[in-house]
Amino acid sequence: MEQVAAVSPDSCPALVLNADYRPLSYYPLSLWCWQDAVKAVFLERVNIVSEYDQEVRSPSFSFRLPSVVSLKNFVKPAEYPAFTRFNLFLRDKFSCQYCGIGEDLTFDHLIPRSKGGQTTWDNVVTACAPCNLRKGGKMPRDAGMWPHNMPHRPTVHQLHRNGRRFPPNYLHESWQDYLYWDAELDP
């Protein structure tokens, strides 16, 4: 007799889609733990789109865990994301804007803070630690270092597009029709 290994509900997150069936976020991927997904179902805030084979049970009730849910009410995405280190790295595709390396990343002020530069989308780029140290507190022309892509304030759509370059390690098969990971996107 074949035994089936028990799967922990904790390994069953639900992909959360907006009411238009697009993920709320690609990177990080919009996922809810099983408890939040079940709570949203019972509060009638979401529709179940797909389910896992895994069930949760009580003495009088059995419920298959949702693997994909869609919000009943459309949430209008923000047009512009907050300035955070993660969002900056995502905008710059996790690579140094001076040498292209993707390790030991920091951020660099194009106009140094010591010269009045501010920490804003239009003045900060991703830089590896060696390039950041090399540029130091100099202006780009004085350091002879210009970023490959000039800093700009991205839209949420641009960050989502960049996020699709970095698919998560785990994608449940029921999520495939709603996610668009494309390795062929422009670099």
N, C-alpha and C positions, 0 to 999 in steps of 0.2 A: 504494500500500500504506500503510495507516494504522499509524503508530508509536504505541505506548503508552509514556507517560512512566514511567520507573522511579520507584517509590515507595520512599523510604528506610525501612528497618525502624524507625528512630527516630521516625517519624511514625505508628507503630502501637502505641499503648499498649493494655493489656488492662484492662478494667473488672473489678474483683475483687469477687465476691459472697461473702457468708457461705454456709454450707451450706444456709440457708433461702432462698437466692436473693435476699437483700436486700443492697444495697451495704454494705460495711463502714463507709463514711462518705460523706456527701453533700457536705460542704464542709469541707475539700477533698475532692473526689471521689476515691474509692479506686481508684487506677490504679497499675499496675506497668508499667515499661518492658518491651519485648519480651524482653530477656534474662532478667529475673526470672520472667516468665510461662513461658518455655520451660523454664527450670531447674526451676520448680515442677511442670511437667507431667512432666518426666523423673524427678523425685524422687517422683512419684505423690502429691503433696500437694493437687492440684486436678483437677477435671474440666473439660474444654473444653466450653463451652456454645455458643460461636459462633466463627467464624474469619474472618480477612481473606482476600482473594484473594492477598495478598502472601505469598511463600514465602521461606524462607532455605534455602540449599543448601550442601552439601559435595560433594566428588567422588562420594560413594557414598550420599548421603541428601538428601531433600527434605522440608521440613516447612512446612505453612501456619501462619502466625502466629495465635495465639488473640486474638480481640477481646473475648471475655467468658470468664472462668473462675470456677468456684465452688469454694470450699474443701471438702475432703472431710470435715473435722472442724469442727463448729460452734465459733465463737469467741464466748463470751459477752461482749457489750459491757459496758463499765464503765457503771455507773448514773449517775455524776456525772463530768463532764469536769474536767480540770485547769484551774486559774485561769491563763489567759494573756491577753495583750492581744487576740490574735485572737479567742479564745473570748468575751471580754467584748464586743467589737464585734459578734460574731455574735449573742450573746444580745440585744443592744440594737438589732439589725437595721441596723447601720452608720449610726446616726443619733444626733445629740446628744439627750440626754434632757431638755434644757432648751428648746431652740428647734426641734429637728427637722431641722436641716441635716445633710447627710451628707458634709461636707468638713472637712479640717484637724482630724481627730479625735484626741482625747487621752482620758485618763480622769481623772475627778474623784472625790476621796474625799468622800462626803457629810459624815461627821464628819472634819474635816481631820486630817491626821497630826499637826499641831502641837497638836491638842487630844486626842490619844490615839487617833485613828481608825486602823484597820488596813487593809491591802491585802487585802481578802477579798471574796468574791462579795456579801456582805450590806452592804458599805459603799462599793462603787465603781460608778460609772456612766460610760457613754460621754458625753463632752462635747466640743464643738468648742472650739478654742483661745480664741476671744473670750469664750464663756460661762465657760470655766474661769478665765480671767483676771478676769472680772467678779466671779465668786463668790469667788475668791482663797481665803484661809484662814478664811473665815467659815462659820458654821453656816447651813444652808438658811434657817431663819427669819430670821436676821440679814441675809442677803443678799436675802431675798424671792424665792428661787429654789428651786422644788421640782421634782424630776424627774417627767416624764410617767409613768414606770413606776418603782416603787420597786425598788431592787436586791434580787436574790434569787439563790440558787444554782440554776442550771438543771440539768435532767437532760440526758443525752446525746440522748435522744429530742427534747427541745425544741430543742437546737442543730441536730439533723438537720432538723427541721421548718423552722426558720428558714433553714437552708442551702439548702433547696429553692427559696427565693425568688430565689436568685442562681445560675442555671444557668451553667455554664462556657461559654466561647466556642465550644468544639468538643464536639459529641456525635456519636459514630459511630452510624449507623442501627441497628446490631446491639445497641446499648445501650438503645434506647428502651423495650423491654418491661420493663426492670428499674429504670428511673428515673422518678420522679414529680415533675416540675417543675410547680408549680401557681401561676400568677400570681394566682389568685383567692383565695389564702389570706388570712386576716384580717391586717390591717396590724399 
